[in-house]
Amino acid sequence: MPVDKPLFDLFSLARRGPGRRDHMTRADIEQITRTVRRAPEVMVKVLSRGAESAKAVRKHLDYIGRKGELVLETDDGERIQGRDAGEQLVNDWDLDLESDRRGVGLASRSAWSPRLVHKIMLSMPPGTPAQGVLKAARNFATGEFGLKHRYALTLHTDEPHPHVHLVVKAVSEQGVRLNIKKATLRGWRQEFARHMRDQGIAANATERAIRGENRTNKRDGIYRATLRGDSKQTVARAESVAAELLKGELRGEPGKSKLIETREEAKRGWLAASRVLRAQGHPELAAAVERFVVEMANSATEREQVARQLLSRSRGWMQVGTTR
């Protein structure tokens, strides 16, 4: 279910005047506790490419099923496995029919074609029990799409971060198209985190700004390659930053001032939260919040973070060299 605002609206605590909050609910306190203890953050990402034609959907289903090696679980409890699993689902969901309608002009013709499916990835950090991720993803899919949208899912454990690929038919059995907005993704993250906690696994779903983290959105291929550690764009960025460091100049980036403004607002919100917590009789959690603020990283852009990593490594190499 879409959520119009974050579960824990930190920034409302930083406001002055009538809109300022002065009380923490039980849900707020639980969320704050998870955040300052740095509970693992869930990831819910919608993959944008390859969802507009039956052929592309079939190819993606074959990919996530590893061409028959893995089982695809469906919304009706069926377990499909084999090299023709993608073909079976495309036919079962009538996706070829939709593609044919477009081809003969029965559907609207435009440069943009609506997606036949939504490709979703539910992921947790390395070290998370894979079966817990699968069970949480299965319960998430049932709660969000059961008896409405056809879907199939499977677990991947061939990368450090266990993740589930979930393919959801865009048009429901009632003829309603699923439109994914920012609030939809926020709600999905919160629900997936809740299902992870139901499995006894610590999990959190907060905005990056609240955690004091900076990270730009990456295109699907770049994102997955970065997780594997073989992103060409990541390598190219590191080489570019290294060249600038050798020249003694690191060029600025647009959005730096906004980054600083957001970070300072987050800090004000956290400090206001600590005051409210003390007033409500939670001094230990208030102290933990204050430590969290101190530990929040400075407002560094992605290129600045890369520069820091390179400089840190170079100092380490120099120390190794002097001890030989």
C-alpha positions, 0 to 999 in steps of 0.5 A: 500500500502506498505511503504518502510520507516516511514512517518516521517523519524526521524533518517534521521535528526540525520545523519551527512553529505549529507544524513541529512535533513534540511526541513520539509514538511507539512506532516512532520509537521502534523505528528510531531504535532500529535506525540508530542501531544501524539495522540492515536496510532493505532494498526494493528496486524496480528494474526499468528495461525489458518489460514492454514486449512478450519476447523481452519478458520471456527473456527476463523470466528465463534469466531469473530462472537461470534457463531452467536451473531454478524454480519459479514460484507463482501467485497460485502456488505453482512451481515451474521449472525448465527451459520453457518456464518463461514461455509457460508464464508468458502464455499463461498471463496472455502477454503474447495476446497483448503484444499481438494487439499492439502489432495489429493496431488494436492497442494505442500506437505511440513511441512509448509502450506501457509495460506488460510486467513490472520487474522488482528486486527485493534484496538484503545485505550480505550475510542475511539468511537467504531462506529468510529473504525468500519467505519474506519476499513470498509473504510480501508478494502475497500481501501486495499482489495476491488475488489481484496481479499474476506474479512469479518469483525466485531466489538468487544466492549467486551474489553476496547479497541474497535477493529475490526477483519478482515479476508482476503482471502490470494489469490486474485480473480486474483490469487495473494497471499497477502504477508505481510511484515514489510513495509506492516504493516507500510503502513496499520497502516498509512492508518488506522490512516488516516481513523480514522482521517477522522472520526474526531478521533485523531489517529497516526501511528509512530514507537515505537522508535520515540515515545521513547517506548519499547515493545517486540512483543508478541505472539497472545494469550499472547498479547490478554490476556495482553490487558484483564489483565489476561496474565499468562506470564505477571504475571509470569514475575512480580513474577520473577522480584519481586523475583530478587528485594527481593534478591537485584539484577535484572539480565541484559537483552540482547539488552540493549546497542542497546536500549540505542543506538536507544533511543539516536539516536531518541533524536538527531533526535528530537532535529535536528527536533526542529532546522529545525522547528525554522528555518522554522518559527515554534517556538511553535512546536519546543518548544513542540518537546524539551519538548517531548524529555525531557519527553521521558522515559529512555532506560528501558527494559521490565523487568526494567519497571516491576521492576519500577512498582513494586517498585512504588506500594510497596512505595505506600503500605508503605505510606498507611500503615504509615497513618493508 
